[in-house]
Amino acid sequence: SNKGEPLPSDDVNDTTTLRVELQIDRTSMHPQGGGQPTDLGVIKSNIENDSAYTANIDKVTIDRASGIATHSGSVALSSSSDNNVATNELFPPNSSVKVTVDSANRQLLSECHTAGHVVDAAMARCDKLLPPTKGYHFLDGPYVEYKGSIDIK
């Protein structure tokens, strides 16, 4: 299933940005959840030929019941003939696509997530066995929250 709507671009060239939601049944992109942000990356259509379109993906969510992953992002359309195109023309239903994860961003998010486990291990090593209640592994201020308090000596 593909949904999309054209948005004007701030680019000085004659381009339009089409906001898209692409739903696929398998993905290598990690969805947002569990205190961890979504992966970023690209999805390419028409991988069999040279007329491929690229969607820059900025959010991935997953429906746990169906297993369907929704990738939200944008496609830059450069020619005026592309401005009236529908998302299902760019990414035809039931067609193959190529999903590529932004590996540098994935590495940074993975390190941030691992740091939360390091904090938890440090708490245990100091005999501060408070139960963790929440982990927030976003880059704007990651933390691990615990239930209880530690007496200051």
N, CA, C and O atoms as a GROMACS GRO file, in nm:
protein
  612
    1SER      N    1   0.085  -0.117   0.000
    1SER     CA    2   0.000   0.000   0.000
    1SER      C    3   0.088   0.122   0.000
    1SER      O    4   0.184   0.129   0.077
    2ASN      N    5   0.058   0.217  -0.083
    2ASN     CA    6   0.139   0.337  -0.094
    2ASN      C    7   0.050   0.459  -0.085
    2ASN      O    8  -0.054   0.467  -0.150
    3LYS      N    9   0.091   0.555  -0.002
    3LYS     CA   10   0.018   0.680   0.008
    3LYS      C   11   0.117   0.793  -0.013
    3LYS      O   12   0.235   0.778   0.020
    4GLY      N   13   0.073   0.905  -0.067
    4GLY     CA   14   0.164   1.017  -0.083
    4GLY      C   15   0.093   1.142  -0.126
    4GLY      O   16  -0.015   1.138  -0.185
    5GLU      N   17   0.156   1.255  -0.096
    5GLU     CA   18   0.103   1.383  -0.139
    5GLU      C   19   0.218   1.476  -0.170
    5GLU      O   20   0.317   1.478  -0.097
    6PRO      N   21   0.209   1.555  -0.280
    6PRO     CA   22   0.318   1.644  -0.315
    6PRO      C   23   0.323   1.765  -0.221
    6PRO      O   24   0.220   1.821  -0.182
    7LEU      N   25   0.444   1.804  -0.188
    7LEU     CA   26   0.468   1.922  -0.106
    7LEU      C   27   0.566   2.011  -0.181
    7LEU      O   28   0.658   1.959  -0.245
    8PRO      N   29   0.551   2.143  -0.175
    8PRO     CA   30   0.649   2.229  -0.240
    8PRO      C   31   0.784   2.216  -0.169
    8PRO      O   32   0.791   2.200  -0.047
    9SER      N   33   0.889   2.222  -0.247
    9SER     CA   34   1.023   2.210  -0.192
    9SER      C   35   1.081   2.349  -0.172
    9SER      O   36   1.043   2.443  -0.242
   10ASP      N   37   1.174   2.362  -0.078
   10ASP     CA   38   1.245   2.488  -0.058
   10ASP      C   39   1.362   2.501  -0.154
   10ASP      O   40   1.431   2.603  -0.155
   11ASP      N   41   1.385   2.400  -0.234
   11ASP     CA   42   1.497   2.400  -0.328
   11ASP      C   43   1.474   2.507  -0.434
   11ASP      O   44   1.361   2.530  -0.477
   12VAL      N   45   1.583   2.572  -0.476
   12VAL     CA   46   1.571   2.677  -0.578
   12VAL      C   47   1.544   2.619  -0.716
   12VAL      O   48   1.494   2.689  -0.803
   13ASN      N   49   1.576   2.492  -0.736
   13ASN     CA   50   1.546   2.427  -0.864
   13ASN      C   51   1.396   2.399  -0.870
   13ASN      O   52   1.325   2.410  -0.770
   14ASP      N   53   1.351   2.364  -0.988
   14ASP     CA   54   1.209   2.334  -1.007
   14ASP      C   55   1.181   2.192  -0.961
   14ASP      O   56   1.164   2.101  -1.042
   15THR      N   57   1.177   2.173  -0.828
   15THR     CA   58   1.152   2.040  -0.775
   15THR      C   59   1.033   2.042  -0.680
   15THR      O   60   0.998   2.146  -0.623
   16THR      N   61   0.974   1.928  -0.666
   16THR     CA   62   0.866   1.908  -0.570
   16THR      C   63   0.904   1.788  -0.486
   16THR      O   64   0.961   1.691  -0.536
   17THR      N   65   0.870   1.795  -0.359
   17THR     CA   66   0.894   1.682  -0.271
   17THR      C   67   0.762   1.611  -0.246
   17THR      O   68   0.666   1.673  -0.202
   18LEU      N   69   0.760   1.483  -0.275
   18LEU     CA   70   0.641   1.401  -0.253
   18LEU      C   71   0.661   1.326  -0.122
   18LEU      O   72   0.754   1.247  -0.109
   19ARG      N   73   0.573   1.350  -0.027
   19ARG     CA   74   0.577   1.279   0.102
   19ARG      C   75   0.512   1.142   0.080
   19ARG      O   76   0.401   1.135   0.027
   20VAL      N   77   0.579   1.034   0.121
   20VAL     CA   78   0.529   0.900   0.093
   20VAL      C   79   0.528   0.815   0.220
   20VAL      O   80   0.604   0.839   0.314
   21GLU      N   81   0.440   0.716   0.220
   21GLU     CA   82   0.439   0.608   0.318
   21GLU      C   83   0.440   0.479   0.238
   21GLU      O   84   0.346   0.450   0.164
   22LEU      N   85   0.546   0.402   0.254
   22LEU     CA   86   0.561   0.277   0.181
   22LEU      C   87   0.550   0.162   0.280
   22LEU      O   88   0.621   0.159   0.380
   23GLN      N   89   0.462   0.069   0.251
   23GLN     CA   90   0.441  -0.046   0.340
   23GLN      C   91   0.497  -0.170   0.273
   23GLN      O   92   0.456  -0.208   0.164
   24ILE      N   93   0.593  -0.233   0.343
   24ILE     CA   94   0.653  -0.354   0.290
   24ILE      C   95   0.653  -0.462   0.398
   24ILE      O   96   0.649  -0.433   0.518
   25ASP      N   97   0.658  -0.587   0.354
   25ASP     CA   98   0.644  -0.698   0.450
   25ASP      C   99   0.776  -0.740   0.514
   25ASP      O  100   0.775  -0.814   0.612
   26ARG      N  101   0.890  -0.696   0.460
   26ARG     CA  102   1.021  -0.725   0.518
   26ARG      C  103   1.107  -0.601   0.505
   26ARG      O  104   1.099  -0.529   0.406
   27THR      N  105   1.190  -0.578   0.607
   27THR     CA  106   1.278  -0.462   0.602
   27THR      C  107   1.404  -0.486   0.684
   27THR      O  108   1.403  -0.564   0.779
   28SER      N  109   1.510  -0.421   0.646
   28SER     CA  110   1.634  -0.425   0.724
   28SER      C  111   1.645  -0.302   0.814
   28SER      O  112   1.743  -0.287   0.887
   29MET      N  113   1.544  -0.215   0.809
   29MET     CA  114   1.545  -0.093   0.890
   29MET      C  115   1.476  -0.118   1.024
   29MET      O  116   1.368  -0.176   1.029
   30HIS      N  117   1.540  -0.074   1.132
   30HIS     CA  118   1.485  -0.091   1.267
   30HIS      C  119   1.375   0.013   1.288
   30HIS      O  120   1.398   0.132   1.269
   31PRO      N  121   1.256  -0.031   1.329
   31PRO     CA  122   1.149   0.065   1.355
   31PRO      C  123   1.171   0.136   1.489
   31PRO      O  124   1.244   0.087   1.575
   32GLN      N  125   1.107   0.250   1.505
   32GLN     CA  126   1.110   0.319   1.633
   32GLN      C  127   1.035   0.236   1.735
   32GLN      O  128   0.928   0.183   1.706
   33GLY      N  129   1.091   0.224   1.854
   33GLY     CA  130   1.023   0.150   1.961
   33GLY      C  131   1.120   0.103   2.066
   33GLY      O  132   1.240   0.092   2.041
   34GLY      N  133   1.067   0.075   2.182
   34GLY     CA  134   1.150   0.025   2.291
   34GLY      C  135   1.252   0.126   2.337
   34GLY      O  136   1.359   0.088   2.386
   35GLY      N  137   1.223   0.253   2.324
   35GLY     CA  138   1.316   0.357   2.366
   35GLY      C  139   1.424   0.387   2.264
   35GLY      O  140   1.515   0.465   2.291
   36GLN      N  141   1.416   0.325   2.148
   36GLN     CA  142   1.519   0.344   2.045
   36GLN      C  143   1.458   0.413   1.924
   36GLN      O  144   1.347   0.378   1.881
   37PRO      N  145   1.530   0.511   1.867
   37PRO     CA  146   1.478   0.579   1.749
   37PRO      C  147   1.481   0.491   1.624
   37PRO      O  148   1.546   0.387   1.621
   38THR      N  149   1.411   0.535   1.525
   38THR     CA  150   1.403   0.465   1.397
   38THR      C  151   1.534   0.477   1.319
   38THR      O  152   1.610   0.573   1.335
   39ASP      N  153   1.558   0.378   1.236
   39ASP     CA  154   1.668   0.388   1.140
   39ASP      C  155   1.632   0.491   1.034
   39ASP      O  156   1.514   0.523   1.013
   40LEU      N  157   1.733   0.542   0.968
   40LEU     CA  158   1.718   0.628   0.851
   40LEU      C  159   1.775   0.551   0.733
   40LEU      O  160   1.855   0.459   0.750
   41GLY      N  161   1.734   0.589   0.613
   41GLY     CA  162   1.788   0.522   0.496
   41GLY      C  163   1.714   0.560   0.371
   41GLY      O  164   1.648   0.663   0.365
   42VAL      N  165   1.724   0.475   0.270
   42VAL     CA  166   1.657   0.499   0.142
   42VAL      C  167   1.592   0.370   0.093
   42VAL      O  168   1.636   0.259   0.124
   43ILE      N  169   1.486   0.389   0.017
   43ILE     CA  170   1.422   0.278  -0.054
   43ILE      C  171   1.420   0.317  -0.201
   43ILE      O  172   1.374   0.426  -0.237
   44LYS      N  173   1.470   0.227  -0.286
   44LYS     CA  174   1.473   0.249  -0.430
   44LYS      C  175   1.369   0.163  -0.499
   44LYS      O  176   1.355   0.045  -0.469
   45SER      N  177   1.297   0.225  -0.592
   45SER     CA  178   1.198   0.152  -0.671
   45SER      C  179   1.259   0.109  -0.804
   45SER      O  180   1.370   0.150  -0.838
   46ASN      N  181   1.185   0.029  -0.878
   46ASN     CA  182   1.227  -0.012  -1.013
   46ASN      C  183   1.372  -0.054  -1.017
   46ASN      O  184   1.449  -0.006  -1.100
   47ILE      N  185   1.410  -0.142  -0.927
   47ILE     CA  186   1.550  -0.180  -0.916
   47ILE      C  187   1.599  -0.258  -1.038
   47ILE      O  188   1.719  -0.280  -1.054
   48GLU      N  189   1.506  -0.302  -1.123
   48GLU     CA  190   1.544  -0.378  -1.242
   48GLU      C  191   1.588  -0.287  -1.357
   48GLU      O  192   1.651  -0.334  -1.452
   49ASN      N  193   1.556  -0.157  -1.349
   49ASN     CA  194   1.593  -0.070  -1.461
   49ASN      C  195   1.648   0.063  -1.410
   49ASN      O  196   1.661   0.085  -1.290
   50ASP      N  197   1.681   0.150  -1.504
   50ASP     CA  198   1.748   0.277  -1.470
   50ASP      C  199   1.653   0.388  -1.428
   50ASP      O  200   1.699   0.496  -1.389
   51SER      N  201   1.522   0.367  -1.435
   51SER     CA  202   1.428   0.475  -1.402
   51SER      C  203   1.384   0.466  -1.257
   51SER      O  204   1.266   0.488  -1.226
   52ALA      N  205   1.476   0.435  -1.168
   52ALA     CA  206   1.443   0.418  -1.027
   52ALA      C  207   1.417   0.552  -0.958
   52ALA      O  208   1.478   0.654  -0.991
   53TYR      N  209   1.326   0.548  -0.863
   53TYR     CA  210   1.302   0.662  -0.775
   53TYR      C  211   1.357   0.625  -0.638
   53TYR      O  212   1.360   0.508  -0.600
   54THR      N  213   1.400   0.726  -0.565
   54THR     CA  214   1.457   0.703  -0.432
   54THR      C  215   1.374   0.778  -0.329
   54THR      O  216   1.353   0.898  -0.341
   55ALA      N  217   1.328   0.706  -0.228
   55ALA     CA  218   1.258   0.767  -0.114
   55ALA      C  219   1.358   0.777   0.001
   55ALA      O  220   1.416   0.676   0.042
   56ASN      N  221   1.376   0.897   0.053
   56ASN     CA  222   1.460   0.918   0.171
   56ASN      C  223   1.373   0.894   0.293
   56ASN      O  224   1.281   0.971   0.321
   57ILE      N  225   1.401   0.787   0.366
   57ILE     CA  226   1.317   0.743   0.477
   57ILE      C  227   1.364   0.805   0.607
   57ILE      O  228   1.482   0.799   0.642
   58ASP      N  229   1.268   0.867   0.681
   58ASP     CA  230   1.303   0.932   0.808
   58ASP      C  231   1.228   0.872   0.927
   58ASP      O  232   1.250   0.913   1.041
   59LYS      N  233   1.139   0.774   0.901
   59LYS     CA  234   1.069   0.709   1.012
   59LYS      C  235   1.019   0.572   0.967
   59LYS      O  236   0.966   0.557   0.857
   60VAL      N  237   1.037   0.474   1.054
   60VAL     CA  238   0.987   0.339   1.029
   60VAL      C  239   0.905   0.297   1.149
   60VAL      O  240   0.950   0.309   1.263
   61THR      N  241   0.785   0.248   1.123
   61THR     CA  242   0.700   0.191   1.229
   61THR      C  243   0.660   0.051   1.184
   61THR      O  244   0.664   0.019   1.066
   62ILE      N  245   0.620  -0.031   1.281
   62ILE     CA  246   0.579  -0.166   1.246
   62ILE      C  247   0.449  -0.200   1.318
   62ILE      O  248   0.431  -0.168   1.435
   63ASP      N  249   0.360  -0.264   1.246
   63ASP     CA  250   0.237  -0.317   1.304
   63ASP      C  251   0.270  -0.458   1.348
   63ASP      O  252   0.286  -0.548   1.265
   64ARG      N  253   0.281  -0.479   1.478
   64ARG     CA  254   0.324  -0.608   1.532
   64ARG      C  255   0.226  -0.721   1.496
   64ARG      O  256   0.267  -0.836   1.482
   65ALA      N  257   0.099  -0.688   1.482
   65ALA     CA  258  -0.001  -0.791   1.451
   65ALA      C  259   0.017  -0.844   1.308
   65ALA      O  260   0.011  -0.965   1.286
   66SER      N  261   0.038  -0.755   1.213
   66SER     CA  262   0.047  -0.797   1.073
   66SER      C  263   0.191  -0.815   1.026
   66SER      O  264   0.216  -0.884   0.927
   67GLY      N  265   0.286  -0.753   1.097
   67GLY     CA  266   0.425  -0.758   1.054
   67GLY      C  267   0.457  -0.661   0.942
   67GLY      O  268   0.568  -0.662   0.889
   68ILE      N  269   0.363  -0.576   0.907
   68ILE     CA  270   0.385  -0.480   0.799
   68ILE      C  271   0.462  -0.359   0.854
   68ILE      O  272   0.424  -0.299   0.954
   69ALA      N  273   0.570  -0.325   0.785
   69ALA     CA  274   0.653  -0.210   0.822
   69ALA      C  275   0.615  -0.092   0.732
   69ALA      O  276   0.611  -0.104   0.610
   70THR      N  277   0.587   0.022   0.795
   70THR     CA  278   0.556   0.145   0.721
   70THR      C  279   0.678   0.235   0.726
   70THR      O  280   0.726   0.270   0.834
   71HIS      N  281   0.727   0.271   0.609
   71HIS     CA  282   0.844   0.358   0.594
   71HIS      C  283   0.794   0.493   0.546
   71HIS      O  284   0.738   0.504   0.437
   72SER      N  285   0.814   0.597   0.626
   72SER     CA  286   0.770   0.732   0.590
   72SER      C  287   0.891   0.813   0.545
   72SER      O  288   0.999   0.806   0.604
   73GLY      N  289   0.872   0.889   0.440
   73GLY     CA  290   0.983   0.969   0.389
   73GLY      C  291   0.940   1.057   0.274
   73GLY      O  292   0.822   1.090   0.262
   74SER      N  293   1.035   1.094   0.190
   74SER     CA  294   1.006   1.185   0.080
   74SER      C  295   1.084   1.147  -0.044
   74SER      O  296   1.193   1.090  -0.038
   75VAL      N  297   1.024   1.181  -0.158
   75VAL     CA  298   1.086   1.160  -0.289
   75VAL      C  299   1.095   1.296  -0.356
   75VAL      O  300   0.996   1.368  -0.365
   76ALA      N  301   1.214   1.331  -0.401
   76ALA     CA  302   1.232   1.457  -0.475
   76ALA      C  303   1.198   1.431  -0.621
   76ALA      O  304   1.256   1.343  -0.685
   77LEU      N  305   1.104   1.508  -0.674
   77LEU     CA  306   1.064   1.497  -0.814
   77LEU      C  307   1.121   1.617  -0.888
   77LEU      O  308   1.090   1.731  -0.854
   78SER      N  309   1.205   1.591  -0.988
   78SER     CA  310   1.280   1.700  -1.049
   78SER      C  311   1.214   1.764  -1.170
   78SER      O  312   1.238   1.882  -1.198
   79SER      N  313   1.132   1.692  -1.242
   79SER     CA  314   1.073   1.752  -1.362
   79SER      C  315   0.926   1.783  -1.340
   79SER      O  316   0.860   1.718  -1.258
   80SER      N  317   0.876   1.880  -1.411
   80SER     CA  318   0.735   1.919  -1.395
   80SER      C  319   0.642   1.805  -1.436
   80SER      O  320   0.528   1.800  -1.389
   81SER      N  321   0.688   1.715  -1.523
   81SER     CA  322   0.604   1.602  -1.563
   81SER      C  323   0.585   1.504  -1.448
   81SER      O  324   0.486   1.429  -1.446
   82ASP      N  325   0.677   1.502  -1.351
   82ASP     CA  326   0.667   1.412  -1.236
   82ASP      C  327   0.576   1.467  -1.127
   82ASP      O  328   0.538   1.393  -1.037
   83ASN      N  329   0.542   1.596  -1.133
   83ASN     CA  330   0.471   1.659  -1.023
   83ASN      C  331   0.331   1.605  -0.998
   83ASN      O  332   0.279   1.620  -0.887
   84ASN      N  333   0.269   1.543  -1.097
   84ASN     CA  334   0.134   1.491  -1.079
   84ASN      C  335   0.133   1.339  -1.066
   84ASN      O  336   0.027   1.277  -1.076
   85VAL      N  337   0.247   1.280  -1.043
   85VAL     CA  338   0.258   1.135  -1.036
   85VAL      C  339   0.208   1.086  -0.900
   85VAL      O  340   0.228   1.153  -0.798
   86ALA      N  341   0.145   0.971  -0.898
   86ALA     CA  342   0.097   0.910  -0.773
   86ALA      C  343   0.207   0.820  -0.717
   86ALA      O  344   0.291   0.769  -0.790
   87THR      N  345   0.204   0.803  -0.586
   87THR     CA  346   0.305   0.720  -0.520
   87THR      C  347   0.308   0.580  -0.578
   87THR      O  348   0.415   0.522  -0.594
   88ASN      N  349   0.190   0.522  -0.611
   88ASN     CA  350   0.190   0.385  -0.662
   88ASN      C  351   0.247   0.375  -0.803
   88ASN      O  352   0.272   0.265  -0.852
   89GLU      N  353   0.268   0.490  -0.869
   89GLU     CA  354   0.339   0.488  -0.997
   89GLU      C  355   0.489   0.484  -0.974
   89GLU      O  356   0.563   0.424  -1.053
   90LEU      N  357   0.536   0.548  -0.868
   90LEU     CA  358   0.678   0.549  -0.835
   90LEU      C  359   0.721   0.417  -0.772
   90LEU      O  360   0.828   0.364  -0.801
   91PHE      N  361   0.634   0.365  -0.685
   91PHE     CA  362   0.659   0.241  -0.611
   91PHE      C  363   0.537   0.152  -0.631
   91PHE      O  364   0.449   0.147  -0.545
   92PRO      N  365   0.530   0.081  -0.745
   92PRO     CA  366   0.411   0.000  -0.774
   92PRO      C  367   0.388  -0.107  -0.667
   92PRO      O  368   0.483  -0.170  -0.620
   93PRO      N  369   0.262  -0.128  -0.628
   93PRO     CA  370   0.232  -0.234  -0.531
   93PRO      C  371   0.286  -0.369  -0.578
   93PRO      O  372   0.284  -0.400  -0.698
   94ASN      N  373   0.334  -0.448  -0.483
   94ASN     CA  374   0.385  -0.583  -0.507
   94ASN      C  375   0.511  -0.588  -0.594
   94ASN      O  376   0.545  -0.693  -0.649
   95SER      N  377   0.580  -0.474  -0.606
   95SER     CA  378   0.706  -0.474  -0.682
   95SER      C  379   0.823  -0.485  -0.585
   95SER      O  380   0.810  -0.460  -0.465
   96SER      N  381   0.937  -0.523  -0.638
   96SER     CA  382   1.058  -0.533  -0.557
   96SER      C  383   1.118  -0.395  -0.535
   96SER      O  384   1.115  -0.310  -0.624
   97VAL      N  385   1.171  -0.374  -0.416
   97VAL     CA  386   1.241  -0.250  -0.384
   97VAL      C  387   1.373  -0.286  -0.317
   97VAL      O  388   1.392  -0.398  -0.270
   98LYS      N  389   1.463  -0.191  -0.315
   98LYS     CA  390   1.591  -0.209  -0.245
   98LYS      C  391   1.592  -0.116  -0.125
   98LYS      O  392   1.577   0.005  -0.140
   99VAL      N  393   1.610  -0.174  -0.006
   99VAL     CA  394   1.614  -0.098   0.119
   99VAL      C  395   1.759  -0.086   0.162
   99VAL      O  396   1.830  -0.187   0.174
  100THR      N  397   1.804   0.037   0.186
  100THR     CA  398   1.941   0.060   0.231
  100THR      C  399   1.938   0.142   0.359
  100THR      O  400   1.880   0.250   0.363
  101VAL      N  401   2.002   0.090   0.463
  101VAL     CA  402   2.009   0.157   0.593
  101VAL      C  403   2.126   0.254   0.593
  101VAL      O  404   2.232   0.224   0.540
  102ASP      N  405   2.106   0.372   0.653
  102ASP     CA  406   2.215   0.467   0.676
  102ASP      C  407   2.305   0.405   0.783
  102ASP      O  408   2.275   0.413   0.902
  103SER      N  409   2.415   0.343   0.740
  103SER     CA  410   2.499   0.265   0.832
  103SER      C  411   2.568   0.350   0.938
  103SER      O  412   2.586   0.304   1.050
  104ALA      N  413   2.605   0.472   0.905
  104ALA     CA  414   2.670   0.560   1.005
  104ALA      C  415   2.571   0.595   1.116
  104ALA      O  416   2.606   0.594   1.234
  105ASN      N  417   2.448   0.626   1.078
  105ASN     CA  418   2.345   0.657   1.178
  105ASN      C  419   2.312   0.533   1.261
  105ASN      O  420   2.297   0.543   1.383
  106ARG      N  421   2.300   0.416   1.196
  106ARG     CA  422   2.273   0.292   1.267
  106ARG      C  423   2.382   0.265   1.369
  106ARG      O  424   2.353   0.224   1.482
  107GLN      N  425   2.508   0.286   1.332
  107GLN     CA  426   2.620   0.264   1.423
  107GLN      C  427   2.611   0.356   1.544
  107GLN      O  428   2.631   0.312   1.658
  108LEU      N  429   2.581   0.483   1.521
  108LEU     CA  430   2.569   0.580   1.630
  108LEU      C  431   2.455   0.543   1.724
  108LEU      O  432   2.471   0.548   1.846
  109LEU      N  433   2.340   0.506   1.669
  109LEU     CA  434   2.226   0.465   1.752
  109LEU      C  435   2.256   0.337   1.829
  109LEU      O  436   2.215   0.322   1.945
  110SER      N  437   2.327   0.245   1.766
  110SER     CA  438   2.365   0.121   1.832
  110SER      C  439   2.458   0.147   1.950
  110SER      O  440   2.444   0.086   2.056
  111GLU      N  441   2.553   0.237   1.931
  111GLU     CA  442   2.645   0.272   2.040
  111GLU      C  443   2.571   0.340   2.155
  111GLU      O  444   2.601   0.314   2.271
  112CYS      N  445   2.476   0.426   2.123
  112CYS     CA  446   2.397   0.493   2.226
  112CYS      C  447   2.315   0.391   2.304
  112CYS      O  448   2.305   0.400   2.426
  113HIS      N  449   2.255   0.295   2.234
  113HIS     CA  450   2.177   0.190   2.298
  113HIS      C  451   2.266   0.104   2.390
  113HIS      O  452   2.228   0.072   2.502
  114THR      N  453   2.382   0.068   2.339
  114THR     CA  454   2.476  -0.012   2.418
  114THR      C  455   2.520   0.064   2.543
  114THR      O  456   2.539   0.002   2.648
  115ALA      N  457   2.535   0.195   2.534
  115ALA     CA  458   2.574   0.276   2.650
  115ALA      C  459   2.472   0.260   2.763
  115ALA      O  460   2.509   0.262   2.881
  116GLY      N  461   2.344   0.246   2.730
  116GLY     CA  462   2.242   0.222   2.831
  116GLY      C  463   2.266   0.092   2.906
  116GLY      O  464   2.245   0.085   3.027
  117HIS      N  465   2.309  -0.011   2.834
  117HIS     CA  466   2.342  -0.138   2.898
  117HIS      C  467   2.468  -0.127   2.984
  117HIS      O  468   2.480  -0.193   3.087
  118VAL      N  469   2.562  -0.043   2.941
  118VAL     CA  470   2.683  -0.021   3.020
  118VAL      C  471   2.648   0.047   3.152
  118VAL      O  472   2.702   0.010   3.256
  119VAL      N  473   2.558   0.145   3.148
  119VAL     CA  474   2.513   0.211   3.271
  119VAL      C  475   2.448   0.109   3.364
  119VAL      O  476   2.474   0.108   3.484
  120ASP      N  477   2.364   0.023   3.308
  120ASP     CA  478   2.298  -0.081   3.387
  120ASP      C  479   2.400  -0.176   3.449
  120ASP      O  480   2.387  -0.213   3.566
  121ALA      N  481   2.501  -0.216   3.372
  121ALA     CA  482   2.606  -0.305   3.424
  121ALA      C  483   2.687  -0.236   3.534
  121ALA      O  484   2.726  -0.299   3.631
  122ALA      N  485   2.712  -0.105   3.517
  122ALA     CA  486   2.786  -0.030   3.619
  122ALA      C  487   2.706  -0.022   3.749
  122ALA      O  488   2.762  -0.033   3.858
  123MET      N  489   2.576  -0.004   3.738
  123MET     CA  490   2.490  -0.003   3.857
  123MET      C  491   2.500  -0.138   3.930
  123MET      O  492   2.512  -0.141   4.053
  124ALA      N  493   2.495  -0.246   3.858
  124ALA     CA  494   2.503  -0.380   3.918
  124ALA      C  495   2.640  -0.402   3.982
  124ALA      O  496   2.650  -0.461   4.090
  125ARG      N  497   2.743  -0.357   3.916
  125ARG     CA  498   2.880  -0.376   3.968
  125ARG      C  499   2.901  -0.298   4.099
  125ARG      O  500   2.981  -0.339   4.183
  126CYS      N  501   2.830  -0.188   4.115
  126CYS     CA  502   2.837  -0.108   4.239
  126CYS      C  503   2.737  -0.156   4.343
  126CYS      O  504   2.713  -0.088   4.442
  127ASP      N  505   2.678  -0.273   4.320
  127ASP     CA  506   2.576  -0.330   4.408
  127ASP      C  507   2.455  -0.238   4.423
  127ASP      O  508   2.393  -0.234   4.530
  128LYS      N  509   2.422  -0.166   4.320
  128LYS     CA  510   2.302  -0.081   4.316
  128LYS      C  511   2.202  -0.150   4.225
  128LYS      O  512   2.186  -0.113   4.109
  129LEU      N  513   2.136  -0.251   4.278
  129LEU     CA  514   2.046  -0.334   4.199
  129LEU      C  515   1.904  -0.280   4.200
  129LEU      O  516   1.812  -0.344   4.251
  130LEU      N  517   1.888  -0.163   4.142
  130LEU     CA  518   1.755  -0.105   4.128
  130LEU      C  519   1.697  -0.155   3.996
  130LEU      O  520   1.769  -0.165   3.897
  131PRO      N  521   1.568  -0.185   3.994
  131PRO     CA  522   1.510  -0.232   3.867
  131PRO      C  523   1.498  -0.118   3.766
  131PRO      O  524   1.442  -0.013   3.796
  132PRO      N  525   1.551  -0.139   3.645
  132PRO     CA  526   1.534  -0.037   3.541
  132PRO      C  527   1.388  -0.032   3.497
  132PRO      O  528   1.325  -0.136   3.480
  133THR      N  529   1.335   0.089   3.479
  133THR     CA  530   1.196   0.104   3.438
  133THR      C  531   1.181   0.163   3.298
  133THR      O  532   1.078   0.143   3.233
  134LYS      N  533   1.284   0.234   3.251
  134LYS     CA  534   1.272   0.297   3.120
  134LYS      C  535   1.411   0.326   3.064
  134LYS      O  536   1.501   0.368   3.135
  135GLY      N  537   1.424   0.301   2.936
  135GLY     CA  538   1.546   0.339   2.864
  135GLY      C  539   1.509   0.431   2.751
  135GLY      O  540   1.414   0.405   2.677
  136TYR      N  541   1.583   0.538   2.737
  136TYR     CA  542   1.562   0.634   2.628
  136TYR      C  543   1.695   0.645   2.556
  136TYR      O  544   1.792   0.697   2.610
  137HIS      N  545   1.699   0.596   2.431
  137HIS     CA  546   1.825   0.586   2.358
  137HIS      C  547   1.828   0.679   2.237
  137HIS      O  548   1.890   0.648   2.136
  138PHE      N  549   1.761   0.794   2.248
  138PHE     CA  550   1.766   0.895   2.143
  138PHE      C  551   1.888   0.984   2.169
  138PHE      O  552   1.928   1.001   2.284
  139LEU      N  553   1.945   1.041   2.065
  139LEU     CA  554   2.069   1.115   2.079
  139LEU      C  555   2.053   1.251   2.147
  139LEU      O  556   2.152   1.312   2.186
  140ASP      N  557   1.929   1.299   2.162
  140ASP     CA  558   1.908   1.432   2.223
  140ASP      C  559   1.914   1.429   2.375
  140ASP      O  560   1.889   1.532   2.438
  141GLY      N  561   1.945   1.317   2.436
  141GLY     CA  562   1.954   1.310   2.582
  141GLY      C  563   1.922   1.172   2.634
  141GLY      O  564   1.823   1.153   2.703
  142PRO      N  565   2.006   1.074   2.601
  142PRO     CA  566   1.976   0.936   2.643
  142PRO      C  567   1.987   0.920   2.794
  142PRO      O  568   2.064   0.988   2.861
  143TYR      N  569   1.907   0.825   2.846
  143TYR     CA  570   1.912   0.795   2.989
  143TYR      C  571   1.852   0.658   3.017
  143TYR      O  572   1.783   0.601   2.932
  144VAL      N  573   1.880   0.608   3.137
  144VAL     CA  574   1.814   0.489   3.190
  144VAL      C  575   1.753   0.532   3.322
  144VAL      O  576   1.820   0.591   3.407
  145GLU      N  577   1.626   0.501   3.339
  145GLU     CA  578   1.551   0.538   3.460
  145GLU      C  579   1.535   0.413   3.547
  145GLU      O  580   1.508   0.304   3.496
  146TYR      N  581   1.552   0.431   3.679
  146TYR     CA  582   1.541   0.319   3.772
  146TYR      C  583   1.434   0.348   3.876
  146TYR      O  584   1.401   0.463   3.904
  147LYS      N  585   1.380   0.240   3.933
  147LYS     CA  586   1.282   0.253   4.042
  147LYS      C  587   1.359   0.242   4.173
  147LYS      O  588   1.433   0.147   4.196
  148GLY      N  589   1.340   0.342   4.260
  148GLY     CA  590   1.409   0.343   4.389
  148GLY      C  591   1.503   0.461   4.401
  148GLY      O  592   1.502   0.552   4.318
  149SER      N  593   1.584   0.459   4.504
  149SER     CA  594   1.681   0.568   4.525
  149SER      C  595   1.808   0.510   4.586
  149SER      O  596   1.808   0.400   4.641
  150ILE      N  597   1.914   0.587   4.574
  150ILE     CA  598   2.044   0.548   4.627
  150ILE      C  599   2.080   0.646   4.738
  150ILE      O  600   2.077   0.767   4.717
  151ASP      N  601   2.113   0.593   4.856
  151ASP     CA  602   2.154   0.679   4.966
  151ASP      C  603   2.293   0.736   4.938
  151ASP      O  604   2.384   0.665   4.896
  152ILE      N  605   2.305   0.866   4.963
  152ILE     CA  606   2.436   0.930   4.947
  152ILE      C  607   2.512   0.917   5.077
  152ILE      O  608   2.458   0.948   5.183
  153LYS      N  609   2.635   0.871   5.071
  153LYS     CA  610   2.716   0.849   5.191
  153LYS      C  611   2.821   0.956   5.207
  153LYS      O  612   2.898   0.953   5.303
   0.00000   0.00000   0.00000
